[in-house]
Amino acid sequence: MKMDDIGLHMAGRRRRGTRLIGRGLVRGMPIVMEALSAIGSFAMLWVGGGILLHGLEHYGFKAVPDFIHDLAHRVAELAGMLGPVLAWAIDAVAAAIVAVIVGLVVVILHTGFVRIRQRIRPS
């Protein structure tokens, strides 16, 4: 049973408080789902980008990971008490940006290969 179904059930009850909570659930769940979608998408980009950055570092391509780490560290030093939070945010956003860039490159390459294949072997 979904939360908005529970809200719909509650909205049909006798007690006023229960009805108000039910209506709130029905109205609020689309907002909650949109927020979860955005948070989940960013989290996937963050984790994927982090994996890519770690892989670059592991295979000796340290320029980009080192730049991001140094930037986060310098900002953290300047920010005082908020330093650790800002360092984490910089690392997370940078990892997401790396994931988006790599994703775009993959899409462009895939599109190019599909077009070449269609020219060679029209369907």
DSSP file (Angstrom, degrees, kcal/mol; ACC not computed):
  #  RESIDUE AA STRUCTURE BP1 BP2  ACC     N-H-->O    O-->H-N    N-H-->O    O-->H-N    TCO  KAPPA ALPHA  PHI   PSI    X-CA   Y-CA   Z-CA
    1    1 A M              0   0    0      0, 0.0     2,-0.2     0, 0.0     0, 0.0   0.000 360.0 360.0 360.0 133.8    0.0    0.0    0.0
    2    2 A K     >  -     0   0    0      1,-0.1     4,-2.0     4,-0.0     3,-0.3  -0.488 360.0-114.9 -87.4 157.9    1.4    3.4   -1.0
    3    3 A M  H  > S+     0   0    0      1,-0.2     4,-2.4     2,-0.2     5,-0.1   0.866 116.3  52.5 -61.9 -38.1    1.4    6.4    1.4
    4    4 A D  H  > S+     0   0    0      2,-0.2     4,-2.3     1,-0.2    -1,-0.2   0.824 106.5  54.7 -70.7 -27.5   -1.0    8.4   -0.7
    5    5 A D  H  > S+     0   0    0     -3,-0.3     4,-2.3     2,-0.2    -2,-0.2   0.905 108.4  48.5 -66.2 -41.0   -3.4    5.4   -0.6
    6    6 A I  H  X S+     0   0    0     -4,-2.0     4,-2.7     2,-0.2    -2,-0.2   0.916 111.3  50.8 -62.6 -42.5   -3.2    5.5    3.1
    7    7 A G  H  X S+     0   0    0     -4,-2.4     4,-2.4     2,-0.2    -2,-0.2   0.899 108.8  50.8 -61.7 -41.0   -3.8    9.3    3.0
    8    8 A L  H  X S+     0   0    0     -4,-2.3     4,-0.8     2,-0.2    -1,-0.2   0.908 111.0  48.8 -63.5 -41.8   -6.9    8.8    0.8
    9    9 A H  H >< S+     0   0    0     -4,-2.3     3,-0.8     1,-0.2    -2,-0.2   0.924 113.1  47.3 -61.8 -44.7   -8.2    6.2    3.2
   10   10 A M  H >< S+     0   0    0     -4,-2.7     3,-1.8     1,-0.2    -2,-0.2   0.851 103.1  62.7 -66.7 -33.8   -7.6    8.6    6.1
   11   11 A A  H 3< S+     0   0    0     -4,-2.4    -1,-0.2     1,-0.3    -2,-0.2   0.729 100.7  54.4 -65.0 -20.7   -9.2   11.5    4.3
   12   12 A G  T << S+     0   0    0     -3,-0.8    -1,-0.3    -4,-0.8    -2,-0.2   0.343  88.1 109.2 -93.5   6.4  -12.5    9.5    4.2
   13   13 A R  S <  S-     0   0    0     -3,-1.8     6,-0.1     2,-0.1    -3,-0.0  -0.253  74.3-120.2 -80.2 169.6  -12.6    9.0    8.0
   14   14 A R  S    S+     0   0    0      4,-0.1     2,-0.1     5,-0.0    -1,-0.1   0.903  85.5  85.3 -76.2 -44.0  -15.0   10.6   10.5
   15   15 A R  S  > S-     0   0    0      1,-0.1     4,-2.2     2,-0.0     5,-0.2  -0.390  72.6-140.5 -70.7 134.1  -12.5   12.4   12.8
   16   16 A R  H  > S+     0   0    0      1,-0.2     4,-2.5     2,-0.2     5,-0.2   0.898 100.5  52.1 -60.1 -44.7  -11.5   15.8   11.5
   17   17 A G  H  > S+     0   0    0      1,-0.2     4,-2.3     2,-0.2    -1,-0.2   0.895 109.6  49.4 -61.0 -41.1   -7.9   15.4   12.6
   18   18 A T  H  > S+     0   0    0      2,-0.2     4,-2.5     1,-0.2    -1,-0.2   0.906 110.7  50.3 -64.8 -41.8   -7.6   12.1   10.7
   19   19 A R  H  X S+     0   0    0     -4,-2.2     4,-2.7     2,-0.2     5,-0.2   0.913 109.9  50.6 -62.6 -42.3   -9.1   13.7    7.6
   20   20 A L  H  X S+     0   0    0     -4,-2.5     4,-2.3     2,-0.2    -2,-0.2   0.923 111.5  47.1 -63.2 -43.8   -6.7   16.6    7.7
   21   21 A I  H  X S+     0   0    0     -4,-2.3     4,-2.4     2,-0.2    -1,-0.2   0.922 112.0  51.7 -63.0 -42.7   -3.7   14.3    8.0
   22   22 A G  H  X S+     0   0    0     -4,-2.5     4,-2.3     1,-0.2    -2,-0.2   0.925 110.5  46.8 -59.7 -46.4   -5.0   12.2    5.2
   23   23 A R  H  X S+     0   0    0     -4,-2.7     4,-2.6     1,-0.2     5,-0.2   0.894 110.5  53.8 -63.7 -38.2   -5.4   15.2    2.9
   24   24 A G  H  X S+     0   0    0     -4,-2.3     4,-2.5    -5,-0.2    -2,-0.2   0.904 108.9  48.8 -61.6 -41.0   -2.0   16.3    3.8
   25   25 A L  H  X S+     0   0    0     -4,-2.4     4,-2.1     2,-0.2    -2,-0.2   0.922 111.4  49.5 -63.7 -44.1   -0.5   13.0    2.9
   26   26 A V  H  < S+     0   0    0     -4,-2.3    -2,-0.2     1,-0.2    -1,-0.2   0.917 118.4  39.0 -62.4 -42.9   -2.3   13.0   -0.5
   27   27 A R  H  < S+     0   0    0     -4,-2.6     4,-0.5     1,-0.2    -1,-0.2   0.831 118.6  47.9 -75.4 -32.2   -1.2   16.5   -1.3
   28   28 A G  H  X S+     0   0    0     -4,-2.5     4,-2.3    -5,-0.2     3,-0.4   0.762  91.4  75.3 -84.4 -25.6    2.3   16.1    0.1
   29   29 A M  H  X S+     0   0    0     -4,-2.1     4,-2.8     1,-0.2     5,-0.2   0.861  91.5  54.6 -62.6 -37.7    3.4   12.8   -1.4
   30   30 A P  H  > S+     0   0    0      0, 0.0     4,-2.1     0, 0.0    -1,-0.2   0.903 110.9  47.8 -60.6 -36.4    4.1   14.1   -5.0
   31   31 A I  H  > S+     0   0    0     -4,-0.5     4,-2.3    -3,-0.4    -2,-0.2   0.926 112.3  48.6 -67.0 -44.8    6.4   16.7   -3.4
   32   32 A V  H  X S+     0   0    0     -4,-2.3     4,-2.7     1,-0.2     5,-0.2   0.914 111.6  50.0 -60.9 -43.4    8.2   14.1   -1.3
   33   33 A M  H  X S+     0   0    0     -4,-2.8     4,-2.1     2,-0.2    -1,-0.2   0.888 110.0  50.0 -65.9 -39.0    8.6   11.8   -4.4
   34   34 A E  H  X S+     0   0    0     -4,-2.1     4,-2.3    -5,-0.2    -1,-0.2   0.920 111.7  48.9 -63.2 -42.7   10.0   14.7   -6.5
   35   35 A A  H  X S+     0   0    0     -4,-2.3     4,-2.8     1,-0.2     5,-0.2   0.929 111.3  48.9 -63.1 -45.0   12.5   15.5   -3.7
   36   36 A L  H  X S+     0   0    0     -4,-2.7     4,-2.8     1,-0.2    -1,-0.2   0.872 109.8  53.1 -62.4 -36.2   13.5   11.8   -3.4
   37   37 A S  H  X S+     0   0    0     -4,-2.1     4,-2.3     2,-0.2    -1,-0.2   0.936 112.2  43.6 -63.5 -46.8   14.0   11.6   -7.2
   38   38 A A  H  X S+     0   0    0     -4,-2.3     4,-2.4     2,-0.2    -2,-0.2   0.925 116.1  47.2 -65.2 -44.9   16.3   14.7   -7.2
   39   39 A I  H  X S+     0   0    0     -4,-2.8     4,-2.5     1,-0.2    -2,-0.2   0.916 113.2  49.3 -63.6 -42.9   18.2   13.5   -4.2
   40   40 A G  H  X S+     0   0    0     -4,-2.8     4,-2.3    -5,-0.2    -1,-0.2   0.891 110.2  50.5 -64.0 -40.3   18.5   10.0   -5.6
   41   41 A S  H  X S+     0   0    0     -4,-2.3     4,-2.2     2,-0.2    -2,-0.2   0.934 112.6  46.1 -64.0 -45.6   19.8   11.3   -9.0
   42   42 A F  H  X S+     0   0    0     -4,-2.4     4,-3.0     1,-0.2    -2,-0.2   0.914 111.3  52.8 -63.3 -41.0   22.4   13.5   -7.3
   43   43 A A  H  X S+     0   0    0     -4,-2.5     4,-2.8     1,-0.2     5,-0.2   0.902 108.7  49.8 -61.8 -40.6   23.4   10.6   -5.1
   44   44 A M  H  X S+     0   0    0     -4,-2.3     4,-2.7     2,-0.2     5,-0.2   0.912 113.1  46.2 -64.7 -41.5   23.9    8.3   -8.1
   45   45 A L  H  X S+     0   0    0     -4,-2.2     4,-2.9     2,-0.2     5,-0.2   0.919 113.1  50.5 -64.8 -42.8   26.0   10.9   -9.8
   46   46 A W  H  X S+     0   0    0     -4,-3.0     4,-2.3     2,-0.2    -2,-0.2   0.940 115.0  41.7 -60.5 -49.6   28.0   11.5   -6.7
   47   47 A V  H  X S+     0   0    0     -4,-2.8     4,-2.3     2,-0.2    -2,-0.2   0.935 116.7  47.9 -66.6 -46.1   28.8    7.9   -6.1
   48   48 A G  H  X S+     0   0    0     -4,-2.7     4,-2.3    -5,-0.2    -2,-0.2   0.918 113.3  47.9 -61.3 -43.4   29.4    7.1   -9.8
   49   49 A G  H  X S+     0   0    0     -4,-2.9     4,-2.8    -5,-0.2    -1,-0.2   0.881 109.8  53.5 -63.5 -38.4   31.7   10.1  -10.1
   50   50 A G  H  X S+     0   0    0     -4,-2.3     4,-2.4    -5,-0.2    -1,-0.2   0.894 108.6  49.3 -62.6 -40.0   33.5    9.1   -6.9
   51   51 A I  H  X S+     0   0    0     -4,-2.3     4,-2.4     2,-0.2    -2,-0.2   0.918 111.9  48.6 -64.4 -43.5   34.1    5.6   -8.3
   52   52 A L  H  X S+     0   0    0     -4,-2.3     4,-2.6     2,-0.2    -2,-0.2   0.925 112.2  48.4 -62.7 -44.1   35.5    7.2  -11.5
   53   53 A L  H  X S+     0   0    0     -4,-2.8     4,-2.4     1,-0.2    -2,-0.2   0.910 111.8  49.3 -63.2 -41.9   37.8    9.5   -9.6
   54   54 A H  H  X S+     0   0    0     -4,-2.4     4,-2.7     1,-0.2    -1,-0.2   0.901 110.8  50.8 -63.6 -40.1   39.0    6.7   -7.5
   55   55 A G  H  X S+     0   0    0     -4,-2.4     4,-2.1     2,-0.2     6,-0.2   0.913 108.7  51.2 -63.4 -42.6   39.7    4.7  -10.6
   56   56 A L  H  <>S+     0   0    0     -4,-2.6     5,-2.6     1,-0.2    -2,-0.2   0.936 113.0  46.1 -57.6 -46.0   41.6    7.5  -12.2
   57   57 A E  H ><5S+     0   0    0     -4,-2.4     3,-1.5     1,-0.2    -2,-0.2   0.918 110.6  52.6 -63.3 -44.2   43.7    7.8   -9.1
   58   58 A H  H 3<5S+     0   0    0     -4,-2.7    -1,-0.2     1,-0.3    -2,-0.2   0.852 110.3  47.9 -61.8 -36.4   44.3    4.0   -8.9
   59   59 A Y  T 3<5S-     0   0    0     -4,-2.1    -1,-0.3    -5,-0.2    -2,-0.2   0.234 124.3 -98.4 -94.5  14.9   45.5    3.9  -12.5
   60   60 A G  T < 5S+     0   0    0     -3,-1.5     2,-1.3     1,-0.1    -3,-0.2   0.473  87.8 122.2  91.1   2.2   47.9    6.8  -12.1
   61   61 A F      < +     0   0    0     -5,-2.6     3,-0.3    -6,-0.2    -1,-0.1  -0.641  28.7 151.5 -95.2  77.2   45.8    9.6  -13.6
   62   62 A K     >  +     0   0    0     -2,-1.3     4,-2.6     1,-0.2     5,-0.3   0.495  37.9  91.9 -91.8  -4.8   46.0   11.7  -10.5
   63   63 A A  H  > S+     0   0    0      2,-0.2     4,-2.2     1,-0.2    -1,-0.2   0.935  92.3  38.9 -60.7 -50.7   45.7   15.3  -11.8
   64   64 A V  H  > S+     0   0    0     -3,-0.3     4,-2.4     2,-0.2     5,-0.2   0.955 118.9  45.6 -68.9 -50.3   41.9   15.6  -11.6
   65   65 A P  H  > S+     0   0    0      0, 0.0     4,-2.5     0, 0.0    -1,-0.2   0.907 115.0  49.0 -59.3 -39.5   41.4   13.8   -8.3
   66   66 A D  H  X S+     0   0    0     -4,-2.6     4,-2.9     2,-0.2     5,-0.2   0.902 109.8  51.6 -65.9 -40.1   44.3   15.7   -6.8
   67   67 A F  H  X S+     0   0    0     -4,-2.2     4,-2.5    -5,-0.3    -1,-0.2   0.934 112.4  45.7 -60.4 -46.6   42.9   19.1   -8.0
   68   68 A I  H  X S+     0   0    0     -4,-2.4     4,-2.5     2,-0.2    -2,-0.2   0.927 114.5  47.8 -64.0 -45.1   39.5   18.4   -6.5
   69   69 A H  H  X S+     0   0    0     -4,-2.5     4,-2.5    -5,-0.2    -2,-0.2   0.926 113.2  47.9 -62.4 -45.2   41.1   17.2   -3.2
   70   70 A D  H  X S+     0   0    0     -4,-2.9     4,-2.6     2,-0.2     5,-0.2   0.905 111.8  50.1 -63.1 -41.9   43.4   20.2   -3.0
   71   71 A L  H  X S+     0   0    0     -4,-2.5     4,-2.4    -5,-0.2     5,-0.2   0.939 112.3  47.0 -60.7 -47.7   40.5   22.6   -3.8
   72   72 A A  H  X S+     0   0    0     -4,-2.5     4,-2.2     1,-0.2    -2,-0.2   0.903 113.1  49.7 -61.2 -41.8   38.3   21.1   -1.1
   73   73 A H  H  X S+     0   0    0     -4,-2.5     4,-2.0    -5,-0.2    -2,-0.2   0.910 111.4  47.7 -65.6 -43.4   41.2   21.2    1.4
   74   74 A R  H  X S+     0   0    0     -4,-2.6     4,-1.6     2,-0.2    -2,-0.2   0.908 112.8  48.0 -66.0 -41.7   42.0   24.9    0.7
   75   75 A V  H  X S+     0   0    0     -4,-2.4     4,-1.5    -5,-0.2    -1,-0.2   0.914 110.4  53.2 -63.8 -41.2   38.4   25.9    1.0
   76   76 A A  H  X S+     0   0    0     -4,-2.2     4,-0.5    -5,-0.2     7,-0.3   0.886 106.6  52.4 -61.1 -39.4   38.1   23.9    4.2
   77   77 A E  H  < S+     0   0    0     -4,-2.0     3,-0.5     1,-0.2    -1,-0.2   0.881 113.1  44.2 -63.9 -37.5   41.1   25.7    5.7
   78   78 A L  H  < S+     0   0    0     -4,-1.6    -1,-0.2     1,-0.2    -2,-0.2   0.716 105.9  62.5 -78.3 -21.7   39.5   29.1    4.9
   79   79 A A  H >< S-     0   0    0     -4,-1.5     3,-1.3     1,-0.3     2,-0.2   0.521  82.1-158.9 -89.9  -5.4   36.0   28.3    6.1
   80   80 A G  G >< S+     0   0    0     -4,-0.5     3,-1.6    -3,-0.5    -1,-0.3  -0.462  73.1   5.1  69.0-128.8   36.8   27.6    9.8
   81   81 A M  G 3  S+     0   0    0      1,-0.3     4,-0.3    -2,-0.2    -1,-0.3   0.788 133.7  53.7 -64.7 -28.3   34.1   25.5   11.5
   82   82 A L  G <> S+     0   0    0     -3,-1.3     4,-2.7     1,-0.2    -1,-0.3   0.476  81.4 101.5 -83.2  -0.9   32.2   25.0    8.3
   83   83 A G  H <> S+     0   0    0     -3,-1.6     4,-2.8    -7,-0.3     5,-0.2   0.895  78.0  47.5 -52.4 -51.8   35.4   23.7    6.6
   84   84 A P  H  > S+     0   0    0      0, 0.0     4,-2.2     0, 0.0    -1,-0.2   0.885 113.5  49.1 -61.0 -37.2   34.6   19.9    6.8
   85   85 A V  H  > S+     0   0    0     -4,-0.3     4,-2.5    -3,-0.2    -2,-0.2   0.932 113.6  45.8 -67.1 -45.0   31.1   20.4    5.5
   86   86 A L  H  X S+     0   0    0     -4,-2.7     4,-2.7     2,-0.2     5,-0.2   0.885 110.9  53.2 -65.6 -38.1   32.3   22.6    2.6
   87   87 A A  H  X S+     0   0    0     -4,-2.8     4,-2.4    -5,-0.3    -1,-0.2   0.930 111.1  46.6 -61.8 -44.4   35.1   20.1    1.8
   88   88 A W  H  X S+     0   0    0     -4,-2.2     4,-2.7    -5,-0.2    -2,-0.2   0.923 112.5  50.1 -61.8 -44.1   32.6   17.3    1.6
   89   89 A A  H  X S+     0   0    0     -4,-2.5     4,-2.9     1,-0.2     5,-0.3   0.906 110.5  49.4 -63.2 -41.8   30.2   19.4   -0.5
   90   90 A I  H  X S+     0   0    0     -4,-2.7     4,-2.5     1,-0.2     5,-0.2   0.927 112.5  47.8 -63.4 -44.4   33.0   20.3   -3.0
   91   91 A D  H  X S+     0   0    0     -4,-2.4     4,-2.3    -5,-0.2    -2,-0.2   0.921 114.7  46.5 -60.8 -43.8   34.1   16.6   -3.2
   92   92 A A  H  X S+     0   0    0     -4,-2.7     4,-2.1     2,-0.2    -2,-0.2   0.932 115.3  43.9 -66.5 -46.8   30.4   15.5   -3.8
   93   93 A V  H  X S+     0   0    0     -4,-2.9     4,-2.4     2,-0.2    -1,-0.2   0.906 114.0  50.7 -66.8 -40.9   29.6   18.2   -6.4
   94   94 A A  H  X S+     0   0    0     -4,-2.5     4,-2.5    -5,-0.3    -1,-0.2   0.913 109.8  50.2 -63.2 -41.6   32.9   17.7   -8.2
   95   95 A A  H  X S+     0   0    0     -4,-2.3     4,-2.3    -5,-0.2    -1,-0.2   0.910 110.8  49.8 -62.4 -41.1   32.3   13.9   -8.4
   96   96 A A  H  X S+     0   0    0     -4,-2.1     4,-2.3     2,-0.2    -2,-0.2   0.899 109.9  50.8 -63.7 -40.2   28.8   14.5   -9.8
   97   97 A I  H  X S+     0   0    0     -4,-2.4     4,-2.5     2,-0.2    -2,-0.2   0.917 109.5  50.5 -63.7 -43.0   30.3   16.9  -12.4
   98   98 A V  H  X S+     0   0    0     -4,-2.5     4,-2.7     1,-0.2     5,-0.2   0.918 110.1  50.7 -60.1 -43.1   32.8   14.3  -13.4
   99   99 A A  H  X S+     0   0    0     -4,-2.3     4,-2.5   -54,-0.2    -2,-0.2   0.901 110.5  48.8 -62.7 -40.8   30.0   11.7  -13.7
  100  100 A V  H  X S+     0   0    0     -4,-2.3     4,-2.5     2,-0.2    -1,-0.2   0.919 112.2  48.8 -65.1 -43.1   28.0   14.0  -15.9
  101  101 A I  H  X S+     0   0    0     -4,-2.5     4,-2.3     2,-0.2    -2,-0.2   0.941 113.8  45.2 -62.8 -47.7   31.0   14.8  -18.2
  102  102 A V  H  X S+     0   0    0     -4,-2.7     4,-2.4     1,-0.2    -1,-0.2   0.906 112.5  52.7 -63.5 -40.3   31.9   11.1  -18.6
  103  103 A G  H  X S+     0   0    0     -4,-2.5     4,-2.4    -5,-0.2    -1,-0.2   0.906 108.7  49.5 -60.9 -42.2   28.2   10.3  -19.2
  104  104 A L  H  X S+     0   0    0     -4,-2.5     4,-2.6     2,-0.2    -1,-0.2   0.905 109.9  51.0 -63.9 -41.2   28.0   12.9  -21.9
  105  105 A V  H  X S+     0   0    0     -4,-2.3     4,-2.6     2,-0.2     5,-0.2   0.916 110.5  49.4 -62.0 -42.7   31.1   11.6  -23.6
  106  106 A V  H  X S+     0   0    0     -4,-2.4     4,-2.8     2,-0.2    -2,-0.2   0.918 111.6  48.5 -63.2 -43.2   29.6    8.1  -23.5
  107  107 A V  H  X S+     0   0    0     -4,-2.4     4,-2.7     2,-0.2    -2,-0.2   0.919 112.3  48.6 -63.2 -43.5   26.4    9.3  -25.0
  108  108 A I  H  X S+     0   0    0     -4,-2.6     4,-2.2     2,-0.2    -2,-0.2   0.929 113.9  46.0 -63.4 -45.2   28.2   11.2  -27.8
  109  109 A L  H  X S+     0   0    0     -4,-2.6     4,-2.6     2,-0.2    -2,-0.2   0.926 113.3  49.3 -63.3 -44.6   30.4    8.2  -28.6
  110  110 A H  H  X S+     0   0    0     -4,-2.8     4,-2.5     1,-0.2    -2,-0.2   0.925 110.8  49.9 -61.1 -44.6   27.4    5.8  -28.6
  111  111 A T  H  X S+     0   0    0     -4,-2.7     4,-2.2     1,-0.2    -1,-0.2   0.904 111.0  50.2 -61.0 -41.7   25.4    8.1  -30.9
  112  112 A G  H  X S+     0   0    0     -4,-2.2     4,-2.3     2,-0.2    -2,-0.2   0.915 110.8  48.2 -63.2 -43.8   28.4    8.3  -33.2
  113  113 A F  H  X S+     0   0    0     -4,-2.6     4,-2.6     2,-0.2    -2,-0.2   0.885 110.5  51.8 -64.7 -38.7   28.8    4.5  -33.4
  114  114 A V  H  X S+     0   0    0     -4,-2.5     4,-2.2     2,-0.2    -1,-0.2   0.922 110.9  47.9 -63.7 -43.2   25.0    4.1  -34.0
  115  115 A R  H  X S+     0   0    0     -4,-2.2     4,-1.8     2,-0.2    -2,-0.2   0.912 112.2  48.8 -64.5 -42.2   25.2    6.6  -36.9
  116  116 A I  H  X S+     0   0    0     -4,-2.3     4,-2.2     1,-0.2    -2,-0.2   0.927 111.4  50.0 -62.6 -44.0   28.2    4.9  -38.4
  117  117 A R  H  X S+     0   0    0     -4,-2.6     4,-3.0     1,-0.2    -2,-0.2   0.886 108.3  52.9 -62.6 -38.9   26.6    1.5  -38.1
  118  118 A Q  H  < S+     0   0    0     -4,-2.2    -1,-0.2     1,-0.2    -2,-0.2   0.852 109.7  48.8 -66.4 -33.7   23.4    2.8  -39.8
  119  119 A R  H  < S+     0   0    0     -4,-1.8    -2,-0.2     1,-0.2    -1,-0.2   0.885 116.2  42.6 -70.7 -38.2   25.5    4.1  -42.7
  120  120 A I  H  < S+     0   0    0     -4,-2.2    -2,-0.2     1,-0.3    -3,-0.2   0.924 133.3  18.2 -73.2 -44.1   27.3    0.8  -43.1
  121  121 A R  S  < S-     0   0    0     -4,-3.0    -1,-0.3    -5,-0.2    -2,-0.1  -0.736  79.5-157.4-132.0  82.1   24.3   -1.4  -42.6
  122  122 A P              0   0    0      0, 0.0    -3,-0.1     0, 0.0    -4,-0.1  -0.319 360.0 360.0 -61.6 140.9   21.0    0.5  -43.1
  123  123 A S              0   0    0     -5,-0.0    -5,-0.0     0, 0.0    -2,-0.0   0.479 360.0 360.0 -89.6 360.0   18.0   -1.2  -41.4
